[in-house]
Amino acid sequence: MSLSDDESVADAICSRAGCRACAQWRIDWRNPRIHSADRTKTWVACDDHRDYLRGFLEARDFPVVVAPLGSAEAAR
Ligand SMILES: [Zn+2]
């Protein structure tokens, strides 16, 4: 999966396996063991799975940043 730019995550489906819900959140994370400091991965999550996915990453001590998806469009 490569959801690296904002265009591709704008109307993305939740990254949780088996979930078909529209994603409401983006989860930017990095694995310090395999990624350099300027490299981040992006998952997207629906409301139900935001905390699940964040917990999954935090349990591995990965840096995690959760932000509303498409916040730039919130003023529409
Ligand atoms: Zn989901």
N, CA, C, O and the ligand as a Tripos MOL2 file, in Angstrom:
@<TRIPOS>MOLECULE
protein
  305   303    77     0     0
PROTEIN
NO_CHARGES

@<TRIPOS>ATOM
      1 N           0.8470   -1.1950    0.0000 N.3       1 MET1
      2 CA          0.0000    0.0000    0.0000 C.3       1 MET1
      3 C           0.8780    1.2380    0.0000 C.2       1 MET1
      4 O           1.8520    1.3160    0.7480 O.2       1 MET1
      5 N           0.5360    2.1960   -0.8320 N.am      2 SER2
      6 CA          1.2810    3.4500   -0.8030 C.3       2 SER2
      7 C           0.3230    4.6190   -0.7520 C.2       2 SER2
      8 O          -0.1650    5.0860   -1.7810 O.2       2 SER2
      9 N           0.0610    5.0800    0.4390 N.am      3 LEU3
     10 CA         -0.7960    6.2520    0.6270 C.3       3 LEU3
     11 C           0.0930    7.3890    1.1160 C.2       3 LEU3
     12 O          -0.0210    7.8390    2.2560 O.2       3 LEU3
     13 N           0.9620    7.8370    0.2510 N.am      4 SER4
     14 CA          1.9850    8.7580    0.7280 C.3       4 SER4
     15 C           1.6220   10.2180    0.5130 C.2       4 SER4
     16 O           2.2140   11.0880    1.1520 O.2       4 SER4
     17 N           0.6840   10.5130   -0.3530 N.am      5 ASP5
     18 CA          0.3570   11.9200   -0.5610 C.3       5 ASP5
     19 C          -1.1030   12.2040   -0.2320 C.2       5 ASP5
     20 O          -1.9180   11.2860   -0.1420 O.2       5 ASP5
     21 N          -1.4240   13.4650   -0.0570 N.am      6 ASP6
     22 CA         -2.7530   13.8360    0.4110 C.3       6 ASP6
     23 C          -3.8380   13.5120   -0.6110 C.2       6 ASP6
     24 O          -4.9830   13.2630   -0.2330 O.2       6 ASP6
     25 N          -3.4990   13.5110   -1.8890 N.am      7 GLU7
     26 CA         -4.4900   13.2060   -2.9000 C.3       7 GLU7
     27 C          -5.0620   11.8000   -2.7020 C.2       7 GLU7
     28 O          -6.2730   11.5900   -2.7640 O.2       7 GLU7
     29 N          -4.1720   10.8560   -2.4640 N.am      8 SER8
     30 CA         -4.6030    9.4630   -2.4180 C.3       8 SER8
     31 C          -5.3530    9.1330   -1.1400 C.2       8 SER8
     32 O          -6.1020    8.1560   -1.1120 O.2       8 SER8
     33 N          -5.1770    9.9140   -0.0780 N.am      9 VAL9
     34 CA         -5.8710    9.6030    1.1620 C.3       9 VAL9
     35 C          -7.1620   10.4070    1.2980 C.2       9 VAL9
     36 O          -7.9010   10.2240    2.2660 O.2       9 VAL9
     37 N          -7.4410   11.2900    0.3490 N.am     10 ALA10
     38 CA         -8.5730   12.2020    0.4930 C.3      10 ALA10
     39 C          -9.9020   11.4720    0.6410 C.2      10 ALA10
     40 O         -10.7440   11.8730    1.4450 O.2      10 ALA10
     41 N         -10.0960   10.4010   -0.1300 N.am     11 ASP11
     42 CA        -11.3260    9.6360    0.0410 C.3      11 ASP11
     43 C         -10.9910    8.1570    0.2070 C.2      11 ASP11
     44 O         -11.5200    7.2900   -0.4890 O.2      11 ASP11
     45 N         -10.1090    7.9070    1.1390 N.am     12 ALA12
     46 CA         -9.5740    6.5660    1.3370 C.3      12 ALA12
     47 C         -10.4960    5.7170    2.1940 C.2      12 ALA12
     48 O         -11.3600    6.2180    2.9130 O.2      12 ALA12
     49 N         -10.2810    4.4320    2.0920 N.am     13 ILE13
     50 CA        -10.9820    3.4550    2.9120 C.3      13 ILE13
     51 C         -10.0770    3.0720    4.0840 C.2      13 ILE13
     52 O          -8.8580    2.9720    3.9450 O.2      13 ILE13
     53 N         -10.6890    2.8660    5.2080 N.am     14 CYS14
     54 CA         -9.9820    2.4850    6.4390 C.3      14 CYS14
     55 C          -8.9160    1.4200    6.1870 C.2      14 CYS14
     56 O          -9.1530    0.4540    5.4610 O.2      14 CYS14
     57 N          -7.7480    1.6030    6.7890 N.am     15 SER15
     58 CA         -6.6330    0.6730    6.5720 C.3      15 SER15
     59 C          -6.7780   -0.6300    7.3410 C.2      15 SER15
     60 O          -6.0530   -1.5900    7.0800 O.2      15 SER15
     61 N          -7.7000   -0.6720    8.2780 N.am     16 ARG16
     62 CA         -7.9050   -1.8980    9.0590 C.3      16 ARG16
     63 C          -8.3520   -3.0180    8.1360 C.2      16 ARG16
     64 O          -9.2820   -2.8430    7.3490 O.2      16 ARG16
     65 N          -7.6900   -4.1750    8.2300 N.am     17 ALA17
     66 CA         -8.0230   -5.3050    7.3660 C.3      17 ALA17
     67 C          -9.4950   -5.6640    7.4900 C.2      17 ALA17
     68 O         -10.0080   -5.8460    8.5940 O.2      17 ALA17
     69 N         -10.1590   -5.7630    6.3680 N.am     18 GLY18
     70 CA        -11.5570   -6.1730    6.3650 C.3      18 GLY18
     71 C         -12.5530   -5.0520    6.5560 C.2      18 GLY18
     72 O         -13.7550   -5.2630    6.3940 O.2      18 GLY18
     73 N         -12.0800   -3.8590    6.8970 N.am     19 CYS19
     74 CA        -12.9890   -2.7350    7.1090 C.3      19 CYS19
     75 C         -13.1930   -1.9820    5.8010 C.2      19 CYS19
     76 O         -12.2300   -1.6500    5.1100 O.2      19 CYS19
     77 N         -14.4500   -1.7150    5.4660 N.am     20 ARG20
     78 CA        -14.7440   -1.0010    4.2230 C.3      20 ARG20
     79 C         -15.2600    0.4060    4.4910 C.2      20 ARG20
     80 O         -15.7660    1.0670    3.5850 O.2      20 ARG20
     81 N         -15.1370    0.8570    5.7150 N.am     21 ALA21
     82 CA        -15.6670    2.1680    6.0710 C.3      21 ALA21
     83 C         -14.8070    3.2810    5.5020 C.2      21 ALA21
     84 O         -13.6040    3.1180    5.2950 O.2      21 ALA21
     85 N         -15.4410    4.4070    5.2570 N.am     22 CYS22
     86 CA        -14.7380    5.5880    4.7860 C.3      22 CYS22
     87 C         -13.8410    6.1140    5.9120 C.2      22 CYS22
     88 O         -14.2810    6.2630    7.0510 O.2      22 CYS22
     89 N         -12.6020    6.3880    5.5800 N.am     23 ALA23
     90 CA        -11.6670    6.8340    6.6080 C.3      23 ALA23
     91 C         -11.9360    8.2820    7.0170 C.2      23 ALA23
     92 O         -12.1940    9.1390    6.1710 O.2      23 ALA23
     93 N         -11.8740    8.5410    8.3040 N.am     24 GLN24
     94 CA        -12.0530    9.8870    8.8410 C.3      24 GLN24
     95 C         -10.7560   10.4490    9.4190 C.2      24 GLN24
     96 O         -10.6650   11.6420    9.7110 O.2      24 GLN24
     97 N          -9.7620    9.5890    9.5800 N.am     25 TRP25
     98 CA         -8.5250    9.9830   10.2500 C.3      25 TRP25
     99 C          -7.3320    9.4980    9.4670 C.2      25 TRP25
    100 O          -7.3920    8.4790    8.7790 O.2      25 TRP25
    101 N          -6.2530   10.2340    9.5790 N.am     26 ARG26
    102 CA         -4.9970    9.7570    9.0260 C.3      26 ARG26
    103 C          -4.0350    9.4990   10.1850 C.2      26 ARG26
    104 O          -4.0060   10.2310   11.1740 O.2      26 ARG26
    105 N          -3.2640    8.4510   10.0270 N.am     27 ILE27
    106 CA         -2.3170    8.0520   11.0580 C.3      27 ILE27
    107 C          -0.9430    8.0070   10.4070 C.2      27 ILE27
    108 O          -0.6360    7.1110    9.6210 O.2      27 ILE27
    109 N          -0.1290    8.9910   10.7520 N.am     28 ASP28
    110 CA          1.2360    9.0360   10.2170 C.3      28 ASP28
    111 C           2.1680    8.3880   11.2270 C.2      28 ASP28
    112 O           2.1840    8.7580   12.4010 O.2      28 ASP28
    113 N           2.9320    7.4320   10.7660 N.am     29 TRP29
    114 CA          3.7930    6.6980   11.6830 C.3      29 TRP29
    115 C           5.0900    6.3340   10.9960 C.2      29 TRP29
    116 O           5.2540    6.4870    9.7850 O.2      29 TRP29
    117 N           5.9940    5.8520   11.8080 N.am     30 ARG30
    118 CA          7.3280    5.5130   11.3020 C.3      30 ARG30
    119 C           7.8870    4.3640   12.1370 C.2      30 ARG30
    120 O           7.7110    4.3190   13.3550 O.2      30 ARG30
    121 N           8.5450    3.4630   11.4770 N.am     31 ASN31
    122 CA          9.2680    2.4110   12.1740 C.3      31 ASN31
    123 C          10.7320    2.8170   12.2350 C.2      31 ASN31
    124 O          11.4340    2.7510   11.2260 O.2      31 ASN31
    125 N          11.2020    3.2350   13.4050 N.am     32 PRO32
    126 CA         12.5800    3.7490   13.4970 C.3      32 PRO32
    127 C          13.6260    2.7230   13.0950 C.2      32 PRO32
    128 O          14.7530    3.0850   12.7580 O.2      32 PRO32
    129 N          13.2620    1.4450   13.1260 N.am     33 ARG33
    130 CA         14.2480    0.4210   12.7860 C.3      33 ARG33
    131 C          14.4790    0.3210   11.2830 C.2      33 ARG33
    132 O          15.5690   -0.0520   10.8500 O.2      33 ARG33
    133 N          13.4710    0.6480   10.4860 N.am     34 ILE34
    134 CA         13.6290    0.4790    9.0360 C.3      34 ILE34
    135 C          13.4310    1.7640    8.2480 C.2      34 ILE34
    136 O          13.7560    1.8250    7.0630 O.2      34 ILE34
    137 N          12.8930    2.8040    8.9080 N.am     35 HIS35
    138 CA         12.6570    4.0590    8.2130 C.3      35 HIS35
    139 C          13.6100    5.1360    8.7280 C.2      35 HIS35
    140 O          13.8710    5.2180    9.9290 O.2      35 HIS35
    141 N          14.1150    5.9420    7.8360 N.am     36 SER36
    142 CA         14.9140    7.0750    8.2750 C.3      36 SER36
    143 C          13.9730    8.1400    8.8410 C.2      36 SER36
    144 O          12.7540    8.0500    8.6940 O.2      36 SER36
    145 N          14.5560    9.1450    9.4860 N.am     37 ALA37
    146 CA         13.7670   10.1130   10.2510 C.3      37 ALA37
    147 C          12.7940   10.9070    9.3880 C.2      37 ALA37
    148 O          11.7750   11.3840    9.8870 O.2      37 ALA37
    149 N          13.0960   11.0560    8.0950 N.am     38 ASP38
    150 CA         12.2270   11.8650    7.2430 C.3      38 ASP38
    151 C          11.2190   11.0200    6.4710 C.2      38 ASP38
    152 O          10.5410   11.5140    5.5710 O.2      38 ASP38
    153 N          11.1310    9.7760    6.8220 N.am     39 ARG39
    154 CA         10.2550    8.8470    6.0960 C.3      39 ARG39
    155 C           9.1020    8.4470    7.0010 C.2      39 ARG39
    156 O           9.3170    7.8920    8.0780 O.2      39 ARG39
    157 N           7.8990    8.7210    6.5740 N.am     40 THR40
    158 CA          6.7470    8.2830    7.3510 C.3      40 THR40
    159 C           5.7920    7.4970    6.4700 C.2      40 THR40
    160 O           5.7190    7.7000    5.2580 O.2      40 THR40
    161 N           5.0700    6.6050    7.1040 N.am     41 LYS41
    162 CA          4.0090    5.8700    6.4440 C.3      41 LYS41
    163 C           2.6830    6.4880    6.8700 C.2      41 LYS41
    164 O           2.5780    7.0420    7.9640 O.2      41 LYS41
    165 N           1.6850    6.3980    6.0240 N.am     42 THR42
    166 CA          0.3780    6.9120    6.3870 C.3      42 THR42
    167 C          -0.6620    5.8140    6.2760 C.2      42 THR42
    168 O          -0.8280    5.1930    5.2260 O.2      42 THR42
    169 N          -1.3550    5.5900    7.3750 N.am     43 TRP43
    170 CA         -2.5560    4.7650    7.3560 C.3      43 TRP43
    171 C          -3.7370    5.7040    7.4740 C.2      43 TRP43
    172 O          -3.5980    6.8410    7.9250 O.2      43 TRP43
    173 N          -4.8830    5.2310    7.0720 N.am     44 VAL44
    174 CA         -6.1110    5.9960    7.2880 C.3      44 VAL44
    175 C          -7.0790    5.1040    8.0500 C.2      44 VAL44
    176 O          -7.0490    3.8810    7.9180 O.2      44 VAL44
    177 N          -7.9370    5.7280    8.8450 N.am     45 ALA45
    178 CA         -8.8100    4.9380    9.7120 C.3      45 ALA45
    179 C         -10.1820    5.5740    9.8340 C.2      45 ALA45
    180 O         -10.3320    6.7950    9.7920 O.2      45 ALA45
    181 N         -11.1870    4.7080    9.9880 N.am     46 CYS46
    182 CA        -12.5120    5.2000   10.3040 C.3      46 CYS46
    183 C         -12.5810    5.5010   11.8060 C.2      46 CYS46
    184 O         -11.6280    5.2320   12.5380 O.2      46 CYS46
    185 N         -13.6940    6.0500   12.2560 N.am     47 ASP47
    186 CA        -13.8340    6.3890   13.6690 C.3      47 ASP47
    187 C         -13.6330    5.1630   14.5650 C.2      47 ASP47
    188 O         -13.0230    5.2520   15.6310 O.2      47 ASP47
    189 N         -14.1560    4.0200   14.1150 N.am     48 ASP48
    190 CA        -14.1000    2.8170   14.9490 C.3      48 ASP48
    191 C         -12.6860    2.2800   15.1280 C.2      48 ASP48
    192 O         -12.3660    1.7070   16.1700 O.2      48 ASP48
    193 N         -11.8430    2.4620   14.1230 N.am     49 HIS49
    194 CA        -10.5390    1.8070   14.1420 C.3      49 HIS49
    195 C          -9.3750    2.7500   14.3800 C.2      49 HIS49
    196 O          -8.2240    2.3140   14.4070 O.2      49 HIS49
    197 N          -9.6540    4.0300   14.5530 N.am     50 ARG50
    198 CA         -8.5670    4.9770   14.8230 C.3      50 ARG50
    199 C          -7.7700    4.5510   16.0530 C.2      50 ARG50
    200 O          -6.5430    4.4620   16.0090 O.2      50 ARG50
    201 N          -8.4680    4.2930   17.1340 N.am     51 ASP51
    202 CA         -7.7790    3.9480   18.3730 C.3      51 ASP51
    203 C          -7.0970    2.5820   18.2860 C.2      51 ASP51
    204 O          -6.0300    2.3650   18.8620 O.2      51 ASP51
    205 N          -7.7390    1.6630   17.5510 N.am     52 TYR52
    206 CA         -7.1350    0.3430   17.3770 C.3      52 TYR52
    207 C          -5.7880    0.4510   16.6640 C.2      52 TYR52
    208 O          -4.7880   -0.1130   17.1070 O.2      52 TYR52
    209 N          -5.7820    1.1790   15.5600 N.am     53 LEU53
    210 CA         -4.5660    1.2730   14.7680 C.3      53 LEU53
    211 C          -3.4900    2.0700   15.4950 C.2      53 LEU53
    212 O          -2.3060    1.7370   15.4300 O.2      53 LEU53
    213 N          -3.9140    3.1300   16.1910 N.am     54 ARG54
    214 CA         -2.9290    3.9090   16.9580 C.3      54 ARG54
    215 C          -2.3190    3.0400   18.0500 C.2      54 ARG54
    216 O          -1.1080    3.0650   18.2680 O.2      54 ARG54
    217 N          -3.1710    2.2650   18.7410 N.am     55 GLY55
    218 CA         -2.6700    1.3950   19.7930 C.3      55 GLY55
    219 C          -1.7170    0.3360   19.2680 C.2      55 GLY55
    220 O          -0.7260   -0.0050   19.9130 O.2      55 GLY55
    221 N          -2.0350   -0.1790   18.0810 N.am     56 PHE56
    222 CA         -1.1950   -1.1740   17.4250 C.3      56 PHE56
    223 C           0.2220   -0.6380   17.2340 C.2      56 PHE56
    224 O           1.2030   -1.3400   17.4800 O.2      56 PHE56
    225 N           0.3120    0.6100   16.7950 N.am     57 LEU57
    226 CA          1.6120    1.2120   16.5300 C.3      57 LEU57
    227 C           2.3020    1.6330   17.8240 C.2      57 LEU57
    228 O           3.5090    1.4470   17.9790 O.2      57 LEU57
    229 N           1.5400    2.1930   18.7410 N.am     58 GLU58
    230 CA          2.1310    2.6390   20.0050 C.3      58 GLU58
    231 C           2.6750    1.4550   20.7960 C.2      58 GLU58
    232 O           3.6650    1.5840   21.5160 O.2      58 GLU58
    233 N           2.0280    0.3040   20.6590 N.am     59 ALA59
    234 CA          2.4950   -0.8890   21.3590 C.3      59 ALA59
    235 C           3.8830   -1.3040   20.8810 C.2      59 ALA59
    236 O           4.6100   -1.9990   21.5900 O.2      59 ALA59
    237 N           4.2440   -0.8710   19.6710 N.am     60 ARG60
    238 CA          5.5680   -1.1810   19.1300 C.3      60 ARG60
    239 C           6.5380   -0.0250   19.2930 C.2      60 ARG60
    240 O           7.6410   -0.0470   18.7450 O.2      60 ARG60
    241 N           6.1220    0.9940   20.0540 N.am     61 ASP61
    242 CA          6.9750    2.1640   20.3070 C.3      61 ASP61
    243 C           7.3070    2.9210   19.0330 C.2      61 ASP61
    244 O           8.3760    3.5230   18.9260 O.2      61 ASP61
    245 N           6.3880    2.8940   18.0560 N.am     62 PHE62
    246 CA          6.5790    3.6930   16.8630 C.3      62 PHE62
    247 C           6.0430    5.0960   17.1160 C.2      62 PHE62
    248 O           5.0350    5.2510   17.8050 O.2      62 PHE62
    249 N           6.6930    6.1170   16.5750 N.am     63 PRO63
    250 CA          6.1190    7.4660   16.6460 C.3      63 PRO63
    251 C           4.8310    7.5210   15.8260 C.2      63 PRO63
    252 O           4.8120    7.1110   14.6660 O.2      63 PRO63
    253 N           3.7580    8.0270   16.4300 N.am     64 VAL64
    254 CA          2.4540    8.0510   15.7900 C.3      64 VAL64
    255 C           1.8520    9.4410   15.9000 C.2      64 VAL64
    256 O           1.8580   10.0500   16.9700 O.2      64 VAL64
    257 N           1.3260    9.9440   14.7720 N.am     65 VAL65
    258 CA          0.6000   11.2090   14.7850 C.3      65 VAL65
    259 C          -0.7600   10.9760   14.1340 C.2      65 VAL65
    260 O          -0.8420   10.5470   12.9830 O.2      65 VAL65
    261 N          -1.8160   11.2610   14.8760 N.am     66 VAL66
    262 CA         -3.1650   11.0860   14.3540 C.3      66 VAL66
    263 C          -3.7690   12.4610   14.0850 C.2      66 VAL66
    264 O          -3.7130   13.3500   14.9340 O.2      66 VAL66
    265 N          -4.3450   12.6250   12.9010 N.am     67 ALA67
    266 CA         -4.9470   13.9080   12.5420 C.3      67 ALA67
    267 C          -6.2210   13.6500   11.7490 C.2      67 ALA67
    268 O          -6.3370   12.6220   11.0820 O.2      67 ALA67
    269 N          -7.1770   14.5750   11.8140 N.am     68 PRO68
    270 CA         -8.3870   14.4180   11.0030 C.3      68 PRO68
    271 C          -8.0280   14.3890    9.5230 C.2      68 PRO68
    272 O          -7.2060   15.1780    9.0560 O.2      68 PRO68
    273 N          -8.6460   13.4840    8.8030 N.am     69 LEU69
    274 CA         -8.3900   13.3840    7.3720 C.3      69 LEU69
    275 C          -9.1120   14.5270    6.6460 C.2      69 LEU69
    276 O         -10.2700   14.8290    6.9360 O.2      69 LEU69
    277 N          -8.4150   15.1440    5.7140 N.am     70 GLY70
    278 CA         -9.0410   16.1960    4.9360 C.3      70 GLY70
    279 C          -9.4030   17.4220    5.7320 C.2      70 GLY70
    280 O         -10.3840   18.0960    5.4180 O.2      70 GLY70
    281 N          -8.6230   17.7290    6.7670 N.am     71 SER71
    282 CA         -8.9300   18.8900    7.5910 C.3      71 SER71
    283 C          -8.8530   20.1760    6.7720 C.2      71 SER71
    284 O          -9.4710   21.1810    7.1250 O.2      71 SER71
    285 N          -8.0910   20.1400    5.6740 N.am     72 ALA72
    286 CA         -7.9890   21.3240    4.8250 C.3      72 ALA72
    287 C          -9.3250   21.6530    4.1600 C.2      72 ALA72
    288 O          -9.5470   22.7830    3.7260 O.2      72 ALA72
    289 N         -10.2160   20.6570    4.0840 N.am     73 GLU73
    290 CA        -11.5230   20.8720    3.4490 C.3      73 GLU73
    291 C         -12.6080   21.1680    4.4700 C.2      73 GLU73
    292 O         -13.7660   21.3560    4.0970 O.2      73 GLU73
    293 N         -12.2630   21.2120    5.7300 N.am     74 ALA74
    294 CA        -13.2600   21.3320    6.7800 C.3      74 ALA74
    295 C         -14.0660   22.6250    6.6700 C.2      74 ALA74
    296 O         -15.1850   22.7060    7.1760 O.2      74 ALA74
    297 N         -13.5040   23.6250    6.0180 N.am     75 ALA75
    298 CA        -14.1670   24.9320    5.9530 C.3      75 ALA75
    299 C         -15.2020   25.0150    4.8370 C.2      75 ALA75
    300 O         -15.9090   26.0140    4.7080 O.2      75 ALA75
    301 N         -15.2830   23.9610    4.0340 N.am     76 ARG76
    302 CA        -16.2300   23.9590    2.9250 C.3      76 ARG76
    303 C         -17.6660   24.2010    3.3790 C.2      76 ARG76
    304 O         -18.5790   24.2270    2.5530 O.2      76 ARG76
    305 ZN        -12.3580    0.8880   10.0310 Zn       77 ZN77
@<TRIPOS>BOND
     1     1     2 1
     2     2     3 1
     3     3     4 2
     4     3     5 am
     5     5     6 1
     6     6     7 1
     7     7     8 2
     8     7     9 am
     9     9    10 1
    10    10    11 1
    11    11    12 2
    12    11    13 am
    13    13    14 1
    14    14    15 1
    15    15    16 2
    16    15    17 am
    17    17    18 1
    18    18    19 1
    19    19    20 2
    20    19    21 am
    21    21    22 1
    22    22    23 1
    23    23    24 2
    24    23    25 am
    25    25    26 1
    26    26    27 1
    27    27    28 2
    28    27    29 am
    29    29    30 1
    30    30    31 1
    31    31    32 2
    32    31    33 am
    33    33    34 1
    34    34    35 1
    35    35    36 2
    36    35    37 am
    37    37    38 1
    38    38    39 1
    39    39    40 2
    40    39    41 am
    41    41    42 1
    42    42    43 1
    43    43    44 2
    44    43    45 am
    45    45    46 1
    46    46    47 1
    47    47    48 2
    48    47    49 am
    49    49    50 1
    50    50    51 1
    51    51    52 2
    52    51    53 am
    53    53    54 1
    54    54    55 1
    55    55    56 2
    56    55    57 am
    57    57    58 1
    58    58    59 1
    59    59    60 2
    60    59    61 am
    61    61    62 1
    62    62    63 1
    63    63    64 2
    64    63    65 am
    65    65    66 1
    66    66    67 1
    67    67    68 2
    68    67    69 am
    69    69    70 1
    70    70    71 1
    71    71    72 2
    72    71    73 am
    73    73    74 1
    74    74    75 1
    75    75    76 2
    76    75    77 am
    77    77    78 1
    78    78    79 1
    79    79    80 2
    80    79    81 am
    81    81    82 1
    82    82    83 1
    83    83    84 2
    84    83    85 am
    85    85    86 1
    86    86    87 1
    87    87    88 2
    88    87    89 am
    89    89    90 1
    90    90    91 1
    91    91    92 2
    92    91    93 am
    93    93    94 1
    94    94    95 1
    95    95    96 2
    96    95    97 am
    97    97    98 1
    98    98    99 1
    99    99   100 2
   100    99   101 am
   101   101   102 1
   102   102   103 1
   103   103   104 2
   104   103   105 am
   105   105   106 1
   106   106   107 1
   107   107   108 2
   108   107   109 am
   109   109   110 1
   110   110   111 1
   111   111   112 2
   112   111   113 am
   113   113   114 1
   114   114   115 1
   115   115   116 2
   116   115   117 am
   117   117   118 1
   118   118   119 1
   119   119   120 2
   120   119   121 am
   121   121   122 1
   122   122   123 1
   123   123   124 2
   124   123   125 am
   125   125   126 1
   126   126   127 1
   127   127   128 2
   128   127   129 am
   129   129   130 1
   130   130   131 1
   131   131   132 2
   132   131   133 am
   133   133   134 1
   134   134   135 1
   135   135   136 2
   136   135   137 am
   137   137   138 1
   138   138   139 1
   139   139   140 2
   140   139   141 am
   141   141   142 1
   142   142   143 1
   143   143   144 2
   144   143   145 am
   145   145   146 1
   146   146   147 1
   147   147   148 2
   148   147   149 am
   149   149   150 1
   150   150   151 1
   151   151   152 2
   152   151   153 am
   153   153   154 1
   154   154   155 1
   155   155   156 2
   156   155   157 am
   157   157   158 1
   158   158   159 1
   159   159   160 2
   160   159   161 am
   161   161   162 1
   162   162   163 1
   163   163   164 2
   164   163   165 am
   165   165   166 1
   166   166   167 1
   167   167   168 2
   168   167   169 am
   169   169   170 1
   170   170   171 1
   171   171   172 2
   172   171   173 am
   173   173   174 1
   174   174   175 1
   175   175   176 2
   176   175   177 am
   177   177   178 1
   178   178   179 1
   179   179   180 2
   180   179   181 am
   181   181   182 1
   182   182   183 1
   183   183   184 2
   184   183   185 am
   185   185   186 1
   186   186   187 1
   187   187   188 2
   188   187   189 am
   189   189   190 1
   190   190   191 1
   191   191   192 2
   192   191   193 am
   193   193   194 1
   194   194   195 1
   195   195   196 2
   196   195   197 am
   197   197   198 1
   198   198   199 1
   199   199   200 2
   200   199   201 am
   201   201   202 1
   202   202   203 1
   203   203   204 2
   204   203   205 am
   205   205   206 1
   206   206   207 1
   207   207   208 2
   208   207   209 am
   209   209   210 1
   210   210   211 1
   211   211   212 2
   212   211   213 am
   213   213   214 1
   214   214   215 1
   215   215   216 2
   216   215   217 am
   217   217   218 1
   218   218   219 1
   219   219   220 2
   220   219   221 am
   221   221   222 1
   222   222   223 1
   223   223   224 2
   224   223   225 am
   225   225   226 1
   226   226   227 1
   227   227   228 2
   228   227   229 am
   229   229   230 1
   230   230   231 1
   231   231   232 2
   232   231   233 am
   233   233   234 1
   234   234   235 1
   235   235   236 2
   236   235   237 am
   237   237   238 1
   238   238   239 1
   239   239   240 2
   240   239   241 am
   241   241   242 1
   242   242   243 1
   243   243   244 2
   244   243   245 am
   245   245   246 1
   246   246   247 1
   247   247   248 2
   248   247   249 am
   249   249   250 1
   250   250   251 1
   251   251   252 2
   252   251   253 am
   253   253   254 1
   254   254   255 1
   255   255   256 2
   256   255   257 am
   257   257   258 1
   258   258   259 1
   259   259   260 2
   260   259   261 am
   261   261   262 1
   262   262   263 1
   263   263   264 2
   264   263   265 am
   265   265   266 1
   266   266   267 1
   267   267   268 2
   268   267   269 am
   269   269   270 1
   270   270   271 1
   271   271   272 2
   272   271   273 am
   273   273   274 1
   274   274   275 1
   275   275   276 2
   276   275   277 am
   277   277   278 1
   278   278   279 1
   279   279   280 2
   280   279   281 am
   281   281   282 1
   282   282   283 1
   283   283   284 2
   284   283   285 am
   285   285   286 1
   286   286   287 1
   287   287   288 2
   288   287   289 am
   289   289   290 1
   290   290   291 1
   291   291   292 2
   292   291   293 am
   293   293   294 1
   294   294   295 1
   295   295   296 2
   296   295   297 am
   297   297   298 1
   298   298   299 1
   299   299   300 2
   300   299   301 am
   301   301   302 1
   302   302   303 1
   303   303   304 2
@<TRIPOS>SUBSTRUCTURE
     1 MET1         2 RESIDUE 1 A MET
     2 SER2         6 RESIDUE 1 A SER
     3 LEU3        10 RESIDUE 1 A LEU
     4 SER4        14 RESIDUE 1 A SER
     5 ASP5        18 RESIDUE 1 A ASP
     6 ASP6        22 RESIDUE 1 A ASP
     7 GLU7        26 RESIDUE 1 A GLU
     8 SER8        30 RESIDUE 1 A SER
     9 VAL9        34 RESIDUE 1 A VAL
    10 ALA10       38 RESIDUE 1 A ALA
    11 ASP11       42 RESIDUE 1 A ASP
    12 ALA12       46 RESIDUE 1 A ALA
    13 ILE13       50 RESIDUE 1 A ILE
    14 CYS14       54 RESIDUE 1 A CYS
    15 SER15       58 RESIDUE 1 A SER
    16 ARG16       62 RESIDUE 1 A ARG
    17 ALA17       66 RESIDUE 1 A ALA
    18 GLY18       70 RESIDUE 1 A GLY
    19 CYS19       74 RESIDUE 1 A CYS
    20 ARG20       78 RESIDUE 1 A ARG
    21 ALA21       82 RESIDUE 1 A ALA
    22 CYS22       86 RESIDUE 1 A CYS
    23 ALA23       90 RESIDUE 1 A ALA
    24 GLN24       94 RESIDUE 1 A GLN
    25 TRP25       98 RESIDUE 1 A TRP
    26 ARG26      102 RESIDUE 1 A ARG
    27 ILE27      106 RESIDUE 1 A ILE
    28 ASP28      110 RESIDUE 1 A ASP
    29 TRP29      114 RESIDUE 1 A TRP
    30 ARG30      118 RESIDUE 1 A ARG
    31 ASN31      122 RESIDUE 1 A ASN
    32 PRO32      126 RESIDUE 1 A PRO
    33 ARG33      130 RESIDUE 1 A ARG
    34 ILE34      134 RESIDUE 1 A ILE
    35 HIS35      138 RESIDUE 1 A HIS
    36 SER36      142 RESIDUE 1 A SER
    37 ALA37      146 RESIDUE 1 A ALA
    38 ASP38      150 RESIDUE 1 A ASP
    39 ARG39      154 RESIDUE 1 A ARG
    40 THR40      158 RESIDUE 1 A THR
    41 LYS41      162 RESIDUE 1 A LYS
    42 THR42      166 RESIDUE 1 A THR
    43 TRP43      170 RESIDUE 1 A TRP
    44 VAL44      174 RESIDUE 1 A VAL
    45 ALA45      178 RESIDUE 1 A ALA
    46 CYS46      182 RESIDUE 1 A CYS
    47 ASP47      186 RESIDUE 1 A ASP
    48 ASP48      190 RESIDUE 1 A ASP
    49 HIS49      194 RESIDUE 1 A HIS
    50 ARG50      198 RESIDUE 1 A ARG
    51 ASP51      202 RESIDUE 1 A ASP
    52 TYR52      206 RESIDUE 1 A TYR
    53 LEU53      210 RESIDUE 1 A LEU
    54 ARG54      214 RESIDUE 1 A ARG
    55 GLY55      218 RESIDUE 1 A GLY
    56 PHE56      222 RESIDUE 1 A PHE
    57 LEU57      226 RESIDUE 1 A LEU
    58 GLU58      230 RESIDUE 1 A GLU
    59 ALA59      234 RESIDUE 1 A ALA
    60 ARG60      238 RESIDUE 1 A ARG
    61 ASP61      242 RESIDUE 1 A ASP
    62 PHE62      246 RESIDUE 1 A PHE
    63 PRO63      250 RESIDUE 1 A PRO
    64 VAL64      254 RESIDUE 1 A VAL
    65 VAL65      258 RESIDUE 1 A VAL
    66 VAL66      262 RESIDUE 1 A VAL
    67 ALA67      266 RESIDUE 1 A ALA
    68 PRO68      270 RESIDUE 1 A PRO
    69 LEU69      274 RESIDUE 1 A LEU
    70 GLY70      278 RESIDUE 1 A GLY
    71 SER71      282 RESIDUE 1 A SER
    72 ALA72      286 RESIDUE 1 A ALA
    73 GLU73      290 RESIDUE 1 A GLU
    74 ALA74      294 RESIDUE 1 A ALA
    75 ALA75      298 RESIDUE 1 A ALA
    76 ARG76      302 RESIDUE 1 A ARG
    77 ZN77       305 GROUP 0 **** ****
